[in-house]
Amino acid sequence: MNNSILAPVAILLLLFITSCSLPKETLLRVEKSEKNAIDFPLDYANSFPTPTFEQWDKDYNTFDRFLTKKIMKTQMGMSYIVDSVRIWWCMPSARVHSQLDTTTMINNAHKIVGDWRTVCSRRVSYKDSAAYSDSIIYRDSELISKNEDDIVLVITNDKFKLFNKKKGNKKFKIAVSRNWHIENRRYLMLYKSSLVTSAISFIGIDEEGRLILNSYYVQERKRPNKYIVYQATMTQSIFEKIK
């Protein structure tokens, strides 16, 4: 399957590109430090349903309690049929079977204010599939790609600005500049004037104080009475605070 079809709307890199530069004070601190890189397990800080027919749906629906009307207003999926296979997809999705673990939830939104630099940026595919004849769920995880660009995130009380420097380039360019809001301690809403038009991703802070941003594209493929495949393609960026 074409990876470009599976790729989610990566809010960190695809909203718009301009020639604005990184703030001078932040740039000086970036230049004084070395860029760190960390290899995390493919399932790092993610929670998955128990892979059994009896428990999968129950575990999946457990996360619905975190969804709010504000979040649901941003969700728009599409369905169609190809060669008797029913396909449904949504991107970016706030209802996904591989969700950011609730232990990373942000109780104080002020904690994300500051300057951050990526230590890991990648795309990962998570797939749960089952044939109805054997009632067994098969789980597969795959690293699709790594992003080696230098990415710096500057968050103030009202603005979320992300700067990107491609490998081999000398200057940072702004990739995202939006207002931000954290909904229900785990959903990052980036918007211009209205929350309804927000780009949605999951946001959290791990035990080491690293900031995690996950954006998901989900696709369900089902052939009635034959099989079902539920696939989530995650764009993930993990940041450390610049000191």
QUISULLIN-V250826 format. One record per backbone hydrogen bond with DSSP energy under -0.5 kcal/mol. NH is the residue of the N-H (numbers start at 0). CO is the residue of the C=O. Records with the same first field share a line. If there is no record, write none. Layout:
# QUISULLIN-V250826
NH=CO + CO
This chain:
# QUISULLIN-V250826
4=1
5=1
6=2
9=7
10=8
12=9
13=9
15=174
17=173
26=22
27=23
28=24
29=25
30=26
31=27
32=28 + 29
37=118
39=37
43=40
45=42
46=98
51=49
55=51
58=54
59=55
60=56
61=57
62=58 + 59
63=60
64=61
65=62
66=63
71=67
72=68
73=70
74=71
77=88
79=86
81=84
84=81
85=83 + 221
86=79 + 84
87=219
88=77
89=217
90=75
91=215
92=215
95=93
98=46 + 96
100=44
103=100
104=101
105=184
106=104
110=107
111=108
112=109
113=154
115=152
116=239
117=150
118=237
119=237
121=235
122=144
123=233
124=141
125=231
126=139
127=229
128=137
129=227
130=135
131=129 + 225
132=225
133=130
134=130
135=130
136=50
137=128 + 135
139=126
141=124
143=122 + 141
144=122
146=120
147=145
149=164
150=148
151=162
152=115
153=151 + 160
154=113 + 152
155=153 + 158
159=177
160=153 + 158
161=175
162=151
163=172
164=149
168=165
172=163
173=19
174=161
175=161
177=159
178=190
179=157
180=188
182=180 + 186
183=181
185=182
186=182
187=185 + 200
188=180 + 186
189=187 + 198
190=178
196=193
197=194
198=189
200=187
201=213
202=185
203=211
204=103
205=209
208=205
210=238
211=203
212=236
213=201
214=234
216=232
217=89
218=230
219=87
220=228
221=85
222=226
223=221
225=222
226=222
227=129
228=220
229=127
230=218 + 228
231=125
232=216
233=123 + 231
234=214
235=121 + 233
236=212
237=119
238=210
239=116
241=114
